[in-house]
Amino acid sequence: MSNSFGKIFTITTFGESHGEAIGGVIDGCPAGVELDLEFIQKEMDRRKPGQSKIVTQRKEPDAVRFLSGIFEGKTTGASIGFIIENVHQRSNDYSHIKDSYRPSHADYTYDKKYGNRDYRGGGRTSARETANWVVGGAVAKQVIPEIKINAYTSSVGDLFLEKPYQDLDFTQTENNIVRCPDAEVAEKMIEKIDTIRKQGDTIGGTVTCVIENVPVGLGEPIFDKLHAQLGKAMLSINAVKGFEYGSGFCGAKMKGSEHNDIFNEDGSTQTNLSGGIQGGISNGMDIYFRVAFKPVATIMQAQQTIDKEGNIVEMHGKGRHDPCVVPRAVPIVEALAAMVLTDFMLLNK
């Protein structure tokens, strides 16, 4: 099932949404890194369910417990094992889909591939798995503290934060429940999500991520391009439908004379439409990219679907689900970016 990610700094994870616990093993972390466990828990708190009215009301503390690889506050170089207990499952919420497939979920493909499935919250395919990634990312951030990674909600539905990231104060991102660093736009986003929630529906959006202080030379020029690995990481997140970096799809509309980043004498560039990466290798400028999330597939409305026998049946969503996954996705995007950058920093050594 490809449960591992990374080449040197790696994470291998386990667990299901409604199992006893989820967890993982982080390998390749250098010895002697001082780990702030409170920081790791704070990162988990940013992702956890039940934190506001615009996210799922499942109440999970997401308390991470480390089992190995840390002694007297520092990494030992050994495998870092961790576990996160599931404490607030309501598996009966999913009994109605035991023999049916939820539209736009992994139910059908998983069942056809493996011959059986854990229908309780999606089992292994659940976004609950991303809690493991946040642990890995929180460790990775402390391996590369000089590199600054800031993600934020940049759109919800047709509401966009129009300001360029250079005009934003990232310290304001956590000051509202939608994680948009512009208070006025954030309020509109929150209102939109809440309205959609009350309709029993869901809505998508985008997360933008900015990575600063990246040294020149990270990434490989052929199949392990830096942007390719960032793209793979982001497209591995549940509900992600698109990834673009630098000028992205807008660059396809431009002429070369408009798009080229002209060099300064020190090697920096006057513009940064390349998004900090050229030829698959970091060039020292800011890396920035955007990740598109679809509306959550489970809606509290009647929908037509099929059962295991191919019969047309009607399904109505139940349980506790995010009306918009974007606010909780912000720390997940940061975490995966941190693991990719940490892996390339170690590869570069």
N, C-alpha and C positions, 0 to 999 in steps of 0.2 A: 504493500500500500504506500510505499515511499514515505515512511514516517520520520525520515531524517533530512536535515537541511544544513548546508554548509560544507566546506572542504577541510579547513583546519579548525576554525571555531564552529562546532557543530551542535545541533540540538536534535535529540531523538525523543519523541513524545508517545504517550499512551493515554488511554481512557476514553470513556463515552459520557455523553451529556447526563445520563441518568444512572451511570454506574456509581460505585462507591467513591471513586476519586479519579482525578486526572493528574498527570505529572510528566516528568521527563528527566533526561540526563544531558547535561552540557559537557562536551568534551573540547579539549584544545584551549581552554582558558589558561593563560599564562599564570605561573605561580607568583605569589607575592602581591596580588592586587587587593588592596583594601576594599572590602565590600560594605557598603552602607545598606544594611538590611531594611532599615526604615524607608529608605528611598525606594527599594524594590517593592515594598508593600504599598507605598503611595502610588507607584505606577500601576499596581494591581487595582487599587481603589478607583483609578481613573477609568478603567475598563469594566469594572464589575457591574452586574445588573442591579436594578432597584435603586439607583442613585438619584433619579429625578422622575418627574411625571411624564417625560417624553421618551423613556426607555422601558424595556421589559420590567415588570414588577417582581420577577423572581428574586428572592432575597438570599444571595450568596455572599458570605463575607470574603471569599476568595483569599483566605489566609494561606500563604505559602509557607511550607515547612521544609527546611533543607536537611538532607540526610547524610551528605558526604561532601568532600572536596573543600571544606572551609574549616580553618582552625585558628582560633584566637583572632577572628575577624578578617583573616586573609585567605586568599585562595592557595591551595597546596599544589596545584598542578594536576591533581587527580580529578576524576570525573565528579561533577557537581550534580548530585541527585536531589530531586525535590518532588514534593507531592502537594496537591491542593484537594482537599476533601470536598465532595459534593454534599451539601447539607439540606437543601431545600427543593428536592425533586418532587414533582407531582405527576407521576407516570400515568395516572388515570386520565389526565388531560389528553392523552394520545391514543386511548383505547379505540376511538372512533376511526382511526386511520390504520388500524392493524392490518386490514386486508385491502386498503385502498392507497392510491398514490396522490400525494399533494401536488397540484400543478406548480411547475417551475422549481420543484425541490429535487433533491438527489434520490428520492425514494425509488423511482422507477429504474434509473440507471444502476443504482447500487444493487437492487434486487436482481436485475437481469445479469449483472456481472458476477455476483457472488452466490446467488441462489437463496440468500436469506438476508434479513436486515433487522437491526434494532430500531423499531419504530418510535421508541420513547425519545422524543426530542431530536430525532435524527441520528442518535447514537454517535458513531465516530465522525459522521459528516457534520455534526453540529458546530456552530460557531463557538461553543464552549471551549473547544480545542484551542482557540486563540489566546486563552488565559495563559497557557503554557508558553506561547511565543512572547508574551509580555514579560514573563520571568526571564527568558533568554535575552530579550532586548534590554532589560534593566541591568543585567550583568554586563552585557556588551557595552552599554553606555559608559560603564565605569572602567572598562579596559581602554577606551579611547575618549577620555574626558575632554581633550582639547577640541574634539569635533562636536559642534553644536547642531542638534537635530530638533527642529520645531515643525510640527504639523498642526493644522487647524481646519475647521470646517469652512470651505470656500463657497459652497452653494447648497441649497436645499430646494429641490424642484426647480422652479424658474426664478428663484431668488438668489442672486449672485453678489458676492463681495467683490466689488469692482476695483478696489484699491490694489495697486501692486504691492507685493510683499515687503518691498523696501520701505513703504510708508506705514507699516503695521508695527505695533508694540506687542511682541509675543508674550510679554508678561501678563497681558490682559486675556489671554486665551482661556485660562481656567476660571475666569471671573463670571462666567455664565454657563448654563447647563448644556448649551449647544456647542460650546468650544469654538466660538467665532471671536477673533480679537477686536471686533468692532461692535460696541455695545448697541448701537442703533440698529444695525443689520441683524445682530443676534436676536434682538427682541422680535423682529419680524419673522425670523426663522422659527423661533420657539412657538409663536402664535400659529404659524402655518402647520407645523408638526402636530400641535395639539388639536387643531381643527380636523386634520386628517385622521388622527387617532379616534376622535369622537365619532367619525363617520364609519369606523370599523375598517379603515383602509390604511395603506402604507405609502411612503414616498421615498424617493432616492435622493442622491446628492453627490457632492465631491469633497474630497480631502486634498488639500495642497500641503506639500512637505518641502521645507527648505533646509539644506545641509550646508553649514558654514565651516570655514577653517579646514577644508579638506586639502591635504597635500597633493602636489603634482605627482602623477605616476601610478595611481591606483587603477587596477583593471588590466585585462589582457586584450590584445588587439583582435582576436578572432572569435572564438565561441564563448569566451568568458568576459565579454565586454562588461564594463561596470554598469552601464544602463540596462544591459540585457539581464543581468542578475537582479538588479533592482526591480525590473519589470516582472521577472519570474516570481520574486518575493511578493510583490503587490498583487499579482494575478492569482496567487495562492490563497488570498484572503477570501473568505466566504462572501458572496454577493458582489464581488468586483467584476465589472464589465469592461473596463478600459484603463489604460495607463499611457500617459504622455509626459515627456520631459523636455525642458527647454521650450523652444517655440512650438513643439508638438505639431498638431494638425494645422495650426495657423501657418507654420513654415511652408506648407505645401502650396500656399497661395502667393508666396513671395518670389521675387527675383534674387539671384545670387548677390547682386550689388546691394540689395537691401538686407540680405540675411547674414552676409559674412561679418564675423566679429574681428574688427581691426585691432592689431596688436599695439600695445604700448611698449616702450623700451624695456620695461622690467618683465615682460612676458605676460602681463595681465592684458585684458582686452577692454576696448572702449564700450562694447555692448556684450551681452551674454545670452544671445539667442541659442547658443550651443548647450546651454544649461549646465555648464561646468564640466562637460565631457566631450572630448574630441577623439575620434578613432577608437572609442571604447575605453579611453584612459582619462582620468581626471586631469584638468588643466589648472587647478588652483582657484578657479572662480567658484561662486556659489552653485551648488547643485540644487535644482528645483524641479519638482514634478507634481503631476496631478493624478488622482486616482478616482475613478467613477464607480459609484455603488448603485446597484439597482434597488427598486423598492423591495422590501422584505416580502417573500413569497406568501407567507401565511397571513391571510386577511380575515377579519371577523365578519365575513359575508358569505353567502351561499355561492358555491362554484360547482360547475360540472366537472367530473373527472371519471376515471375508470378504476375498477377493482382488479384483483389478481387474475380474474377469469376473463377480463376484457369487457365486462358489463359497464354500461354507462350508469354512474351513480351521482348523487348530489352530496357535496361535502360542505360543512360549515366550520370555519376555524374556531378552535378553542385554545385555552391556555394563556400563557403570558409571553408576549412577543413584542419586539421593538417596532414601533410605528415608523421609525427611521433609524437605520443602523449607524448613520454617519457620526453622531457625537461619540459613541463608544469605539468607533473605528480609529479615531485620532491616535490614541496611544498604541494601537496595534500597528498602524503605519510606521510610527516612530520606531517601534521595537524591531520590526523586520528590517528597516533601513539601518538601524544600529548593528544588527547581526551581519548584514551584508558588508558594511564598511569595516567592521572589526575583522571579518574573515579576510578581506582584501588587504587590510593593514598587516595582518600576520603573514599572508602570502607574499607581500612585498618585502618582508624581512628575510 
